[in-house]
Amino acid sequence: MTKAHPALDAFAFGRFDLRNRFVVAPMTRISARADGTPTPRMAEYYREFAVGGFGLIITEGIYPDARHSQGYLNQPGLVTDEHVAGWRTVVDAVHDAGAPIIAQLMHAGALSQGNSYGVETIAPSAVAPIGKPLPEYGDVPGGWPTPREMTAADFDEVVDGFVAAALNARSAGFDGVEIHAANGYLLDQFITDYTNTRTDSYGGTVENRIRLTARIVAAIQDTLGGFPVGVRLSQTKVNDFVYRWPGAEADAKVIFGALAHADYLHVASEGRDFIETARFPSGQTITAVAAEVAGRPIIANGGMHDLAQAADVLNGKHADLLSVARGALANPDLPHRVAAGVAQTVFDHAMLMPMANLECADLWRRGTAQ
Ligand SMILES: Cc1cc2nc3c(=O)[nH]c(=O)nc-3n(C[C@H](O)[C@H](O)[C@H](O)COP(=O)(O)O)c2cc1C
């Protein structure tokens, strides 16, 4: 008899009582209406993961304010009453199918590829991003512009935006919010040495670089009481797969220590598998350091559809939960497949081309079904 996979074990933390350890990782699908309102098709999309057995769903990155935060055209927002009503339909569909759902709140900063509010990009410092925009998320002719350095007023706009969006998330019925401080977007631009050259209390030391993220978590908690707030972090970025925190484990201890007031920490491996990005020179994994320093539940990410790797991460106590992105797109019923011993469909990037939206994925699906 084969032994059940450890990811199928239940896991409880705070107000969550998860049926298993499989989490749908946040995935931007640029499928909202032009004004950022989620659609009924998005409700179906998210519901499919809940029906497929996932223990928890984290949404795509949602923009929190109607100024500088939007990263992509057709990205959903959590700003207006229409946004809240659209998300309520999504949340209800997921809850009906038995899974909790967390809203990921994302400020794109310098990496915006489209902003319907027609403003310039802002960032910790006026440093042009490296790398190239992603055409399947909307082209940026000439590449990303050099952002404007954030002023004190911008800091208030950003913090207030995250708090207002968290209030809207709670109104829409979400079970919590996740602050996106990973993958090269605004909050990660603060953490990263080459995009943050500030000399005030938000630049320089690692303590200063993580200050804005920690401040946002605290501001949400002050306003929303016990509403769950997680944080997503990463060393790699959508525009830089090789970046590592310069101080390695020492930096990690400062970063995770500053976020010990969050309800969970989620460590992403953008563009790479966990196994390639997670080990520090000391041999410790980034997620184990996070657990030790913050004492919070930890979500590991990066190639977790590889069941051997997933079992190693859980059995080795490197994390409590596993988030799956590409593997979930290919297998919205991944937990059911694992339980039944059914082989997985291999992810095909063609489903995100020419645009990474649900319409192109639907066309691709029909094509491959013929
Ligand atoms: C289509 C797509 C969209 C993504 N959008 C987001 C996003 O909105 N927020 C985020 O934190 N990560 C995003 N990611 C990164 C994934 O959450 C994940 O970290 C990465 O794909 C590695 O995990 P995997 O090996 O399971 O695919 C996206 C990934 C994909 C494939």
The ligand as an SDF file (V2000), in Angstrom:
LIG
                    3D

 31 33  0  0  0  0  0  0  0  0999 V2000
    0.8940   33.0320  -14.6200 C   0  0  0  0  0  0  0  0  0  0  0  0
    1.6500   33.4090  -13.3620 C   0  0  0  0  0  0  0  0  0  0  0  0
    1.3160   34.5950  -12.6940 C   0  0  0  0  0  0  0  0  0  0  0  0
    1.9630   34.9470  -11.5010 C   0  0  0  0  0  0  0  0  0  0  0  0
    1.5370   36.0640  -10.7910 N   0  0  0  0  0  0  0  0  0  0  0  0
    1.9690   36.2630   -9.5290 C   0  0  0  0  0  0  0  0  0  0  0  0
    1.3630   37.2390   -8.6780 C   0  0  0  0  0  0  0  0  0  0  0  0
    0.3920   37.9150   -9.0350 O   0  0  0  0  0  0  0  0  0  0  0  0
    1.8580   37.3860   -7.4200 N   0  0  0  0  0  0  0  0  0  0  0  0
    2.9160   36.6400   -6.9630 C   0  0  0  0  0  0  0  0  0  0  0  0
    3.3310   36.7940   -5.8070 O   0  0  0  0  0  0  0  0  0  0  0  0
    3.5020   35.6960   -7.7490 N   0  0  0  0  0  0  0  0  0  0  0  0
    3.0490   35.4730   -8.9900 C   0  0  0  0  0  0  0  0  0  0  0  0
    3.5830   34.4490   -9.7500 N   0  0  0  0  0  0  0  0  0  0  0  0
    4.6570   33.6100   -9.1960 C   0  0  0  0  0  0  0  0  0  0  0  0
    4.0830   32.3240   -8.5890 C   0  0  0  0  0  0  0  0  0  0  0  0
    3.2190   32.6080   -7.5010 O   0  0  0  0  0  0  0  0  0  0  0  0
    5.2110   31.3780   -8.1190 C   0  0  0  0  0  0  0  0  0  0  0  0
    5.9780   32.0320   -7.1360 O   0  0  0  0  0  0  0  0  0  0  0  0
    6.1230   30.8890   -9.2310 C   0  0  0  0  0  0  0  0  0  0  0  0
    5.4110   30.5590  -10.4060 O   0  0  0  0  0  0  0  0  0  0  0  0
    6.8960   29.6440   -8.7890 C   0  0  0  0  0  0  0  0  0  0  0  0
    6.0070   28.6350   -8.3550 O   0  0  0  0  0  0  0  0  0  0  0  0
    5.6740   27.3330   -9.2560 P   0  0  0  0  0  0  0  0  0  0  0  0
    6.9610   26.5890   -9.4360 O   0  0  0  0  0  0  0  0  0  0  0  0
    4.6670   26.5480   -8.4680 O   0  0  0  0  0  0  0  0  0  0  0  0
    5.1270   27.8130  -10.5620 O   0  0  0  0  0  0  0  0  0  0  0  0
    2.9900   34.1170  -10.9750 C   0  0  0  0  0  0  0  0  0  0  0  0
    3.3410   32.9540  -11.6910 C   0  0  0  0  0  0  0  0  0  0  0  0
    2.6790   32.5850  -12.8420 C   0  0  0  0  0  0  0  0  0  0  0  0
    3.0500   31.3070  -13.5370 C   0  0  0  0  0  0  0  0  0  0  0  0
  1  2  1  0
  2  3  1  0
  2 30  2  0
  3  4  2  0
  4  5  1  0
  4 28  1  0
  5  6  2  0
  6  7  1  0
  6 13  1  0
  7  8  2  0
  7  9  1  0
  9 10  1  0
 10 11  2  0
 10 12  1  0
 12 13  2  0
 13 14  1  0
 14 15  1  0
 14 28  1  0
 15 16  1  0
 16 17  1  0
 16 18  1  0
 18 19  1  0
 18 20  1  0
 20 21  1  0
 20 22  1  0
 22 23  1  0
 23 24  1  0
 24 25  2  0
 24 26  1  0
 24 27  1  0
 28 29  2  0
 29 30  1  0
 30 31  1  0
M  END
$$$$
